[in-house]
Amino acid sequence: YSKLASIYPKSAQALYGLGIAQSAMGNETGAIVTLQQVLELQPDFLDAITALVDLEIKAGRTSEAMKFARETQQRYPKLAIGYIVEGDASMSDKKFAQAAGAYDKAFRLEKNAALLMRLHQAMQQANQGAAGDELLAKWLRDHPDDIQVRLYYADAAIKENNYRMAIEQYRYVLQKQ
């Protein structure tokens, strides 16, 4: 990726690959600089925003991550990514109610299982477990064959000592499998 980026220094994709490789090799500082270069070249490179925010959160700079979240929300108000980033930063800061609110906004924009599970986890941490469980139950009524969410729900039920619900979910999965 270093060679590719040196041959094509104005290629956001080449620099993005370099940034991801730097991160994978433990060079977070280099990865942050490279990903910032990507965003200078292509401000709407959402994967680069996500990777950069993840690195900022990992480095404990949640205020920087929150800044990216706000900018992304303003630039792309109809995309979930800005709210996901806000939720991730809030979870890192243990601001669970704020994270749940952000994930809820993201989920309203882009309904998918991964967001649902993030939202549920934040709601559980924010002492809104019953409402989170109802969201999961509604999802499973609408998507009965979503095995990933069923397994997640079963695991979450075990953590809450709700063994009856866990057994029910696991049995359903076994029947489908």
HELIX and SHEET records of a PDB file:
HELIX    1   1 SER A    2  ILE A    7  1                                   6    
HELIX    2   2 ALA A   12  ALA A   24  1                                  13    
HELIX    3   3 GLU A   28  LEU A   41  1                                  14    
HELIX    4   4 LEU A   46  LYS A   58  1                                  13    
HELIX    5   5 THR A   62  ARG A   75  1                                  14    
HELIX    6   6 ILE A   81  SER A   92  1                                  12    
HELIX    7   7 PHE A   96  LEU A  109  1                                  14    
HELIX    8   8 ALA A  113  GLN A  125  1                                  13    
HELIX    9   9 GLY A  129  ASP A  142  1                                  14    
HELIX   10  10 ILE A  147  LYS A  159  1                                  13    
HELIX   11  11 TYR A  163  LYS A  176  1                                  14    
END                                                                             
